[in-house]
Amino acid sequence: MKNKLAQLFTATHKFNRTHVQMIFAILALAMLVLGAGAPTIGGGGGG
């Protein structure tokens, strides 16, 4: 168990803060694009 914890701790140090921020920015942009292109509920609309 102690060895697994040490491996997890060293694995988290491979990702620095800028990588995490870049991943969140890309995910936010992807969700924005998907949300903007989503169809309205009910399909037809306008009525």
C-alpha positions as a printed Julia matrix, in Angstrom:
47×3 Matrix{Float64}:
   0.0    0.0     0.0
   2.8    2.4     0.83
   4.43   1.69   -2.53
   1.17   2.43   -4.4
   0.8    5.7    -2.53
   4.36   6.68   -3.44
   3.7    5.86   -7.11
   0.54   7.99   -7.08
   2.42  10.87   -5.47
   5.18  10.79   -8.1
   2.63  10.51  -10.92
   0.87  13.69   -9.79
   4.12  15.65   -9.93
   4.41  14.99  -13.68
   1.46  17.34  -14.29
   2.23  20.9   -13.4
  -0.24  23.73  -12.91
  -0.09  25.02  -16.48
  -1.03  21.61  -17.88
  -4.07  21.42  -15.63
  -5.15  24.94  -16.58
  -4.73  24.15  -20.27
  -6.85  21.0   -19.95
  -9.61  22.93  -18.17
  -9.53  25.69  -20.8
  -9.82  23.17  -23.65
 -12.69  21.38  -21.91
 -14.49  24.67  -21.32
 -14.16  25.66  -24.96
 -15.35  22.24  -26.12
 -18.43  22.45  -23.87
 -19.14  25.96  -25.12
 -19.02  24.82  -28.74
 -21.2   21.79  -28.05
 -23.7   23.89  -26.12
 -23.91  26.54  -28.86
 -24.63  23.91  -31.51
 -27.2   22.01  -29.46
 -30.71  21.86  -30.92
 -33.67  23.24  -29.01
 -35.85  20.85  -27.03
 -38.84  19.81  -29.13
 -37.04  20.04  -32.44
 -39.24  22.4   -34.44
 -39.34  25.52  -32.33
 -40.66  28.88  -33.5
 -44.21  28.14  -32.69
